[in-house]
Amino acid sequence: MRRPRNGTIAVLLVLTLLPGCTGDPATPSAATNSPAAALRMASYDFSENQSLIEVYAEAARRADVPVDVDHGIGTREIVLPALEQGLADVVIDYTGTALAFARPDAPQPPGTAQQVRAALDRTLFTRGVSVLAAADAVDQNAFAVTRAFAGEHDVTTLSDLVPLAGRLRFGGPPECPERPFCLQGLEKVYGLDFGEVLSMPSRVATADALRADQIDVGMLETTNSRLAISGLILLTDDRELQPHENVVPLVRTDVLGQWGARLRDALDQTSARLTDQDLVALNRAVEIDGRTPEQAAAQWWNRQ
């Protein structure tokens, strides 16, 4: 598998926004139109998504579809436009957040997991992107505290933080203040206005900062591999801020048409196998056992 350098898509995306630098990004080259061209799969800038793209990349290879993987391109603000503009062919996403990003002015995502996926499909279809079958595997934003903090302050839910928030330090990813399911949602849905907000470079750093008492509340995910061994607990989202976040492949519709049923079936069958426990295991392999995303994905396939 040929692996372009990290950032290739990000650079190309910038170039497409500069007049005269390229042609119409929505018009693939003749090489891209050919089924012989490698499928361009792009991941977000966190390890779970990088492991997932490797899992799905292996599924494509097993269906005799050549694959290029570009890892850690950036946040959704970079990767989804790259997909829509034809700079990537496949992205593995999470249904609720992808829908909120694709239609930011729409109301809260619909109730069931199936309704969220269907709404995402309708939204992206007009942009040349097909939403394939979603996995049962779910990874939602979640907010953690130490067991000691929970015991001292008698908190089990996010609502329990309301009378304390003004004195608390919150840690989350740099984009958290701008995200509807992170700080924006915590303020809108729960009325939480933290005394201090610190930017965390990674989920590992967030967990470490919680244990070191550098922050009081941190944004992690429900599939974080350290929860069982770290002395951290997730607070219950008692007002249901978080939407359904099923893992789902997003594929450019023209590329799906080129490769036909063998690509769709390969990715759909992979989604049908993925569970929440698989996401935890993929995260553990990388974040605790020190494996690469490729090695974590290979380990997953060896268990199938």
Summary of the structure (lengths in Angstrom):
residues: 304
radius of gyration: 19.7
end to end distance: 21.7
largest distance: 63.7
contacts: 991
relative contact order: 0.18
helix: 44%
strand: 18%
